[in-house]
């Protein structure tokens, strides 16, 4: 807009040529715009940004030692109106002179403050030097409208005089001396630890050799004791196996004898059944022949009686014919009764007798088959038990031998010598024999188990119940 001016955020707008408020010779506008009448007012802008001033000055310390001190100052125009007015009156025409003038002011104060301090104080207390320089220059900087944000002492050197190096020499020597002492102590501790480690290693090797020798001796004793016990156990197992073989052969002979006896009884029962069947068939044949003869005789007698009655009837009159007819009827009734009796005898001979003979035959055969099954079951149970016991006896030496050979690779510490080795081996062999006895006892108990329906005692009970049952 024509005649309306606005300064930037880092600028202060100076408007001169008109009446101002207070004692200020011109108007100061910061952060907003203002109307300016062209030709009657003049506008200028003062930079409020921070600037940097670097100072490198040769100073003399209180001991008279020349020192080269370098400092860096960060400053700016203060934000209040009085400071802006002071800075504008001094730097508005040439604002580049702000950093130069600030460096000269701080150079004078820096020489003055360094002259009042020793080199040791300057080296160890740089912040104190910076604070005193700031305090000394604060009033002068305020009069020209400047504000110092920071002051840093970047470098202090003595040129080639060597004073600072000489001042550090005792500390360097002390540090080097302490480092050498620490290194010597560390080397001594390392050598001592290495010697102790070597002694411990030697002692460990001696203990290891002695322990290995003792272990080998114990292992050899244990192996010999185990071999002896295994030989004894094998001999005992062979003796038990021989006795068991003899017992098995005896049991098998008894079973074969019982089976032969059962076969003889079955054959005798079969012969008896066949004889009974043949006798029954012969009796039925005789009964049938007798019944046939009786029927033929009755038939002949009937025919003779009927013929006689017919002849008598023909000779007599009607009354005689009626009586004769009555007599014929009576004779026919008697003949029918005889025929019924004859048929009954024929049925008994042809049906009842053969059925009874077949029933007796089936009963005898059933008893013989039951006896045969019972004997076969007993023989099978005996054979199974014998085979299982024989298998256990054959495996017993292997179990003892495996347990004995297992001691060869075992790392055992036996306190009582060969006596302890013998106790361990006897315990292993005793465990094997106890296992064998336990298995045999379990097999014996399983044979008499009342819940086992396939066991021989169940067959015995079935046979007893069948033998005691009444015949139908």
Phi and psi in degrees as a GROMACS rama.xvg file:
@    title "Ramachandran Plot"
@    xaxis  label "Phi"
@    yaxis  label "Psi"
@TYPE xy
-65.4056  124.22  UNK-2
85.8719  -3.06125  UNK-3
-109.201  120.899  UNK-4
-114.351  142.85  UNK-5
-133.662  122.137  UNK-6
-78.862  160.549  UNK-7
-73.3681  174.115  UNK-8
-70.0092  -24.7741  UNK-9
-106.5  26.3751  UNK-10
-129.786  155.221  UNK-11
-118.521  126.061  UNK-12
-88.687  123.515  UNK-13
-104.038  116.236  UNK-14
-110.285  115.773  UNK-15
-116.866  162.387  UNK-16
104.807  3.09501  UNK-17
-136.646  -177.828  UNK-18
-78.7264  135.094  UNK-19
-117.008  165.271  UNK-20
-85.9801  146.767  UNK-21
69.0275  -147.639  UNK-22
-93.7752  -3.4743  UNK-23
-69.2807  134.709  UNK-24
-75.0587  -8.83555  UNK-25
-153.642  169.114  UNK-26
-87.947  139.362  UNK-27
-114.291  120.954  UNK-28
-121.723  122.623  UNK-29
-130.708  127.113  UNK-30
87.1603  -5.01578  UNK-31
-150.853  173.034  UNK-32
-99.8094  176.84  UNK-33
-156.991  153.475  UNK-34
-78.9667  131.279  UNK-35
-125.42  124.649  UNK-36
-83.552  116.983  UNK-37
-63.0134  138.554  UNK-38
88.5204  -25.0495  UNK-39
-107.736  -19.9931  UNK-40
-128.612  150.444  UNK-41
-121.547  136.976  UNK-42
-118.563  133.252  UNK-43
-135.86  158.554  UNK-44
-123.774  128.463  UNK-45
-103.708  128.043  UNK-46
-76.4756  126.193  UNK-47
-101.367  7.046  UNK-48
-72.3129  160.671  UNK-49
-76.4362  145.1  UNK-50
-130.274  164.426  UNK-51
-119.185  138.172  UNK-52
-129.639  127.739  UNK-53
-108.698  135.787  UNK-54
-127.156  125.458  UNK-55
-124.658  111.804  UNK-56
-132.398  140.772  UNK-57
-90.5739  117.101  UNK-58
-118.695  162.813  UNK-59
-118.743  128.607  UNK-60
-77.4669  177.496  UNK-61
-64.5662  -26.7185  UNK-62
-82.7945  0.0397078  UNK-63
83.007  20.1474  UNK-64
-95.6129  124.681  UNK-65
-72.2605  136.12  UNK-66
-133.852  144.438  UNK-67
-105.383  115.277  UNK-68
-114.881  131.951  UNK-69
-118.207  129.615  UNK-70
-132.425  151.912  UNK-71
-123.956  128.411  UNK-72
-116.722  133.217  UNK-73
-112.412  118.895  UNK-74
-142.286  171.187  UNK-75
-161.365  170.06  UNK-76
-75.4739  132.39  UNK-77
-64.3543  158.858  UNK-78
-88.2617  -12.4494  UNK-79
-77.3686  159.812  UNK-80
-66.9018  -37.0589  UNK-81
-64.1861  -43.3122  UNK-82
-66.1951  -38.2392  UNK-83
-64.4811  -39.7096  UNK-84
-63.7534  -44.7294  UNK-85
-63.2339  -44.2236  UNK-86
-68.2875  -36.5002  UNK-87
-66.6395  -38.7697  UNK-88
-66.6037  -23.2722  UNK-89
-101.858  -34.7065  UNK-90
-123.286  0.262939  UNK-91
-64.5877  -34.6396  UNK-92
-71.567  -38.3454  UNK-93
-141.686  89.4746  UNK-94
-73.1085  -12.8215  UNK-95
-70.0666  -18.1746  UNK-96
-76.6222  -5.01807  UNK-97
-64.7016  -48.9691  UNK-98
-66.8831  -36.3122  UNK-99
-66.5791  -47.0511  UNK-100
-64.0326  -39.2793  UNK-101
-63.1998  -40.3214  UNK-102
-64.3889  -39.0702  UNK-103
-67.8291  -40.3096  UNK-104
-60.4338  -47.1035  UNK-105
-70.7271  -27.8392  UNK-106
-64.6547  -42.6474  UNK-107
-63.104  -46.7383  UNK-108
-66.5687  -32.0109  UNK-109
-66.7426  -41.8308  UNK-110
-65.0235  -37.0821  UNK-111
-68.0322  -44.7128  UNK-112
-70.7226  -40.6103  UNK-113
-62.7791  -36.3338  UNK-114
-65.0853  -20.8391  UNK-115
-93.7833  1.23653  UNK-116
-124.197  154.15  UNK-117
-83.68  166.539  UNK-118
-64.9134  -38.2428  UNK-119
-61.5986  -41.7903  UNK-120
-65.9078  -39.1063  UNK-121
-65.2211  -38.2125  UNK-122
-72.0521  -42.0777  UNK-123
-88.7118  -20.3176  UNK-124
-130.736  64.7904  UNK-125
-67.011  -36.3566  UNK-126
-65.2843  -34.438  UNK-127
-63.9659  -41.132  UNK-128
-61.8599  -44.7778  UNK-129
-64.6656  -39.9681  UNK-130
-65.2218  -43.4096  UNK-131
-66.2235  -36.4281  UNK-132
-66.1326  -41.5243  UNK-133
-63.7171  -44.1162  UNK-134
-63.6264  -37.5739  UNK-135
-71.0636  -31.4421  UNK-136
-97.3339  -2.06256  UNK-137
-63.0105  -44.9359  UNK-138
-66.0347  -43.989  UNK-139
-64.2065  -41.8485  UNK-140
-64.5646  -36.5262  UNK-141
-66.6356  -35.3825  UNK-142
-66.4605  -29.6518  UNK-143
-97.3725  8.92887  UNK-144
81.6213  17.9559  UNK-145
-106.022  148.643  UNK-146
-123.893  125.684  UNK-147
-88.9392  120.065  UNK-148
-84.3259  -35.5368  UNK-149
-158.489  152.142  UNK-150
-140.142  123.737  UNK-151
-125.799  131.714  UNK-152
-87.5647  105.439  UNK-153
-86.2964  -27.502  UNK-154
-156.881  141.15  UNK-155
-135.178  120.136  UNK-156
-137.337  154.799  UNK-157
-103.929  17.8111  UNK-158
69.4513  -123.658  UNK-159
-113.443  16.2637  UNK-160
-70.9164  -28.9098  UNK-161
80.4195  11.3253  UNK-162
-67.2948  -45.0143  UNK-163
-65.6371  -38.2699  UNK-164
-65.6895  -40.5069  UNK-165
-65.9846  -35.5238  UNK-166
-65.7965  -33.1224  UNK-167
-83.8921  -13.1925  UNK-168
-61.1388  -45.5951  UNK-169
-60.548  -41.672  UNK-170
-65.637  -39.4316  UNK-171
-64.9107  -42.3836  UNK-172
-63.6316  -41.2982  UNK-173
-64.04  -40.7971  UNK-174
-66.5791  -41.1519  UNK-175
-65.6113  -39.6053  UNK-176
-63.1084  -43.7744  UNK-177
-64.9362  -36.2647  UNK-178
-66.8613  -40.0502  UNK-179
-65.6483  -40.0658  UNK-180
-64.4626  -43.557  UNK-181
-63.4665  -38.7155  UNK-182
-65.8397  -41.193  UNK-183
-63.6934  -44.1472  UNK-184
-62.3269  -39.4607  UNK-185
-65.4573  -40.3498  UNK-186
-64.4395  -40.7238  UNK-187
-64.6417  -43.7804  UNK-188
-63.9664  -37.2679  UNK-189
-66.3365  -42.5548  UNK-190
-64.3309  -41.6517  UNK-191
-63.2712  -43.1689  UNK-192
-64.6466  -36.5395  UNK-193
-67.1705  -41.2113  UNK-194
-62.6004  -44.7986  UNK-195
-61.9945  -39.6145  UNK-196
-64.842  -40.0135  UNK-197
-65.9927  -40.5758  UNK-198
-63.7862  -42.9939  UNK-199
-64.1714  -37.7737  UNK-200
-65.8137  -42.3971  UNK-201
-63.3986  -43.4977  UNK-202
-63.0844  -39.507  UNK-203
-64.2668  -39.6534  UNK-204
-65.0666  -41.0114  UNK-205
-62.869  -46.1556  UNK-206
-61.8562  -38.486  UNK-207
-64.9358  -42.762  UNK-208
-62.6784  -43.9097  UNK-209
-65.1565  -42.2454  UNK-210
-64.2377  -40.2536  UNK-211
-65.0991  -39.806  UNK-212
-62.8653  -46.1122  UNK-213
-62.8433  -39.1022  UNK-214
-66.181  -40.2462  UNK-215
-63.4267  -39.6387  UNK-216
-64.3387  -45.6862  UNK-217
-63.3913  -37.4325  UNK-218
-66.6995  -40.9533  UNK-219
-64.4002  -42.8877  UNK-220
-63.1274  -43.3573  UNK-221
-63.7715  -38.6534  UNK-222
-66.1488  -43.2928  UNK-223
-64.5624  -42.1008  UNK-224
-64.2029  -40.074  UNK-225
-66.3357  -39.0331  UNK-226
-62.6286  -41.9088  UNK-227
-63.5029  -46.1957  UNK-228
-64.5398  -37.4956  UNK-229
-65.1409  -38.9724  UNK-230
-63.0718  -43.5804  UNK-231
-61.4799  -45.7335  UNK-232
-62.6054  -38.2917  UNK-233
-66.0162  -41.0445  UNK-234
-62.3368  -44.7051  UNK-235
-61.5324  -39.7021  UNK-236
-65.948  -38.9651  UNK-237
-65.7045  -40.2264  UNK-238
-64.2255  -43.9493  UNK-239
-63.4687  -36.6071  UNK-240
-66.4003  -41.0799  UNK-241
-63.6551  -44.8112  UNK-242
-62.702  -38.5572  UNK-243
-68.2763  -37.0672  UNK-244
-61.8259  -42.6659  UNK-245
-62.7299  -44.25  UNK-246
-62.246  -39.5297  UNK-247
-63.7735  -44.5243  UNK-248
-62.9572  -40.403  UNK-249
-62.6312  -44.9114  UNK-250
-63.3876  -39.9664  UNK-251
-65.9719  -37.6464  UNK-252
-63.719  -43.7175  UNK-253
-62.3812  -41.0007  UNK-254
-64.5915  -40.4377  UNK-255
-64.8827  -38.5842  UNK-256
-63.3852  -43.8873  UNK-257
-63.7425  -39.4589  UNK-258
-64.5403  -41.6342  UNK-259
-63.3063  -42.7193  UNK-260
-61.608  -40.9806  UNK-261
-63.6476  -38.48  UNK-262
-65.5059  -40.4314  UNK-263
-62.3799  -45.2686  UNK-264
-61.9284  -39.8703  UNK-265
-65.0634  -40.8794  UNK-266
-65.6921  -40.8286  UNK-267
-62.1487  -43.0898  UNK-268
-62.635  -38.1517  UNK-269
-64.7115  -43.078  UNK-270
-63.2746  -40.9565  UNK-271
-63.2114  -41.7403  UNK-272
-62.8715  -42.7008  UNK-273
-65.44  -40.8711  UNK-274
-63.3993  -43.6816  UNK-275
-62.6193  -40.4384  UNK-276
-63.9043  -43.7513  UNK-277
-64.9488  -40.5769  UNK-278
-63.9425  -41.7251  UNK-279
-63.8949  -41.8488  UNK-280
-65.2322  -39.2039  UNK-281
-64.4578  -43.5526  UNK-282
-61.793  -40.5304  UNK-283
-65.1207  -37.479  UNK-284
-65.6881  -43.5075  UNK-285
-63.6878  -43.1402  UNK-286
-62.1934  -40.8649  UNK-287
-65.6555  -39.2855  UNK-288
-65.4316  -44.1233  UNK-289
-61.5019  -42.5546  UNK-290
-64.4991  -36.3739  UNK-291
-67.064  -42.5924  UNK-292
-63.007  -43.9012  UNK-293
-61.1487  -39.1496  UNK-294
-66.9176  -39.9178  UNK-295
-65.5269  -40.6152  UNK-296
-65.4387  -43.3244  UNK-297
-63.9146  -37.5468  UNK-298
-65.6692  -42.8997  UNK-299
-64.3495  -43.3008  UNK-300
-63.4857  -40.4226  UNK-301
-63.5182  -44.5619  UNK-302
-64.5417  -38.9363  UNK-303
-64.2645  -44.7156  UNK-304
-63.43  -40.2908  UNK-305
-67.715  -40.3501  UNK-306
-64.2184  -42.2255  UNK-307
-64.1855  -39.9882  UNK-308
-67.5792  -39.9232  UNK-309
-65.6591  -39.029  UNK-310
-66.6244  -41.2661  UNK-311
-65.7781  -35.9687  UNK-312
-69.3599  -35.7276  UNK-313
-67.8521  -33.9378  UNK-314
-77.2384  -38.0427  UNK-315
-83.2929  -179.578  UNK-316
-90.6677  -158.958  UNK-317
-61.8547  -39.5294  UNK-318
-64.025  -44.6783  UNK-319
-63.5729  -35.7392  UNK-320
-63.4046  -38.8462  UNK-321
-67.4482  -44.0901  UNK-322
-62.4531  -40.8398  UNK-323
-64.7369  -36.9697  UNK-324
-64.9125  -38.0308  UNK-325
-64.059  -40.7873  UNK-326
-66.105  -35.904  UNK-327
-64.5974  -41.583  UNK-328
-62.6204  -42.2404  UNK-329
-61.8321  -42.2696  UNK-330
-66.3701  -37.9513  UNK-331
-64.6631  -37.8863  UNK-332
-62.9032  -45.2107  UNK-333
-63.2999  -39.1545  UNK-334
-65.76  -39.4673  UNK-335
-63.5678  -39.485  UNK-336
-63.9131  -39.9219  UNK-337
-66.5154  -38.2973  UNK-338
-65.4507  -37.208  UNK-339
-64.1464  -43.3238  UNK-340
-62.7836  -40.2177  UNK-341
-63.5367  -42.1553  UNK-342
-64.751  -36.132  UNK-343
-62.8373  -42.7762  UNK-344
-64.8198  -38.8529  UNK-345
-62.8216  -41.0728  UNK-346
-63.9614  -41.2036  UNK-347
-61.8984  -41.5114  UNK-348
-72.2515  -35.9016  UNK-349
-89.3951  -28.3528  UNK-350
-115.139  -55.8918  UNK-351
-66.1676  -50.4839  UNK-352
-61.612  -48.0971  UNK-353
-60.6663  -37.012  UNK-354
-64.7113  -42.9617  UNK-355
-63.1879  -39.9958  UNK-356
-63.7562  -41.188  UNK-357
-65.5377  -38.83  UNK-358
-63.426  -44.5874  UNK-359
-63.4522  -37.8868  UNK-360
-63.7951  -45.5618  UNK-361
-63.807  -38.9993  UNK-362
-64.6092  -43.6633  UNK-363
-65.1351  -42.197  UNK-364
-64.9091  -38.6471  UNK-365
-63.9051  -42.4497  UNK-366
-64.7074  -40.3116  UNK-367
-64.7333  -41.7661  UNK-368
-65.8716  -39.6615  UNK-369
-62.4715  -43.092  UNK-370
-61.4122  -41.508  UNK-371
-63.6923  -44.0305  UNK-372
-63.5677  -40.8561  UNK-373
-61.7386  -46.773  UNK-374
-64.8673  -37.9233  UNK-375
-65.4491  -39.8359  UNK-376
-64.8692  -42.7502  UNK-377
-62.4425  -42.9026  UNK-378
-64.1641  -41.0321  UNK-379
-66.0874  -43.787  UNK-380
-61.8768  -40.9626  UNK-381
-64.4917  -42.7054  UNK-382
-64.6494  -42.1826  UNK-383
-63.8641  -44.3603  UNK-384
-64.3849  -41.014  UNK-385
-63.2647  -44.4148  UNK-386
-64.3184  -42.2334  UNK-387
-65.4573  -44.054  UNK-388
-62.5259  -40.9097  UNK-389
-63.3426  -40.1929  UNK-390
-63.1581  -41.4583  UNK-391
-62.8909  -41.5784  UNK-392
-65.8442  -39.1395  UNK-393
-66.2556  -33.0613  UNK-394
-82.4194  -17.1842  UNK-395
-60.8611  -46.881  UNK-396
-60.4457  -37.3817  UNK-397
-64.9963  -39.8744  UNK-398
-64.383  -43.4347  UNK-399
-65.9833  -41.461  UNK-400
-64.666  -41.3511  UNK-401
-64.8667  -40.8621  UNK-402
-65.2649  -37.9869  UNK-403
-68.6717  -43.8185  UNK-404
-68.3073  -23.571  UNK-405
-64.2217  -22.8155  UNK-406
-70.7953  -17.4534  UNK-407
-65.2775  -42.3848  UNK-408
-95.3565  0.0894677  UNK-409
-82.8813  140.572  UNK-410
-98.3778  85.6411  UNK-411
-105.144  147.073  UNK-412
-113.428  105.387  UNK-413
-102.32  120.437  UNK-414
-78.7673  -33.9965  UNK-415
-103.264  27.4503  UNK-416
70.277  -144.909  UNK-417
-65.9691  -26.8704  UNK-418
-65.0305  -41.2684  UNK-419
-66.0412  -37.5709  UNK-420
-62.4655  -43.1123  UNK-421
-62.97  -37.9734  UNK-422
-65.5028  -40.5705  UNK-423
-63.4674  -44.0872  UNK-424
-68.1219  -43.7383  UNK-425
-61.9459  -35.3446  UNK-426
-63.58  -40.1142  UNK-427
-64.518  -45.5257  UNK-428
-65.4841  -42.5995  UNK-429
-62.2121  -36.0155  UNK-430
-63.0461  -41.3629  UNK-431
-63.3995  -42.625  UNK-432
-67.6217  -40.196  UNK-433
-63.5884  -38.1724  UNK-434
-62.6002  -41.177  UNK-435
-63.2248  -44.9154  UNK-436
-64.1326  -39.2988  UNK-437
-64.6184  -41.6376  UNK-438
-64.2748  -41.6055  UNK-439
-64.1355  -40.7941  UNK-440
-64.2646  -39.0423  UNK-441
-64.0675  -38.6972  UNK-442
-65.5134  -40.9296  UNK-443
-64.9062  -42.3136  UNK-444
-65.3734  -38.1697  UNK-445
-64.5951  -27.6452  UNK-446
-68.3472  -36.4934  UNK-447
-95.9626  16.2565  UNK-448
-68.653  119.346  UNK-449
-67.6007  -18.5093  UNK-450
-83.4173  -10.8224  UNK-451
-81.8576  108.184  UNK-452
-77.147  -17.0684  UNK-453
-95.7388  1.00474  UNK-454
-76.3088  155.923  UNK-455
-59.0469  -38.81  UNK-456
-57.3094  -34.2969  UNK-457
-63.5689  -37.0631  UNK-458
-65.3871  -39.8758  UNK-459
-62.3228  -43.6074  UNK-460
-64.8836  -38.948  UNK-461
-62.64  -39.0229  UNK-462
-68.1588  -40.1796  UNK-463
-64.7579  -43.0587  UNK-464
-63.5748  -36.7105  UNK-465
-70.4911  -39.7153  UNK-466
-67.2583  -34.4447  UNK-467
-85.4843  -10.9589  UNK-468
-69.9009  140.891  UNK-469
-69.3761  146.427  UNK-470
-72.8164  139.493  UNK-471
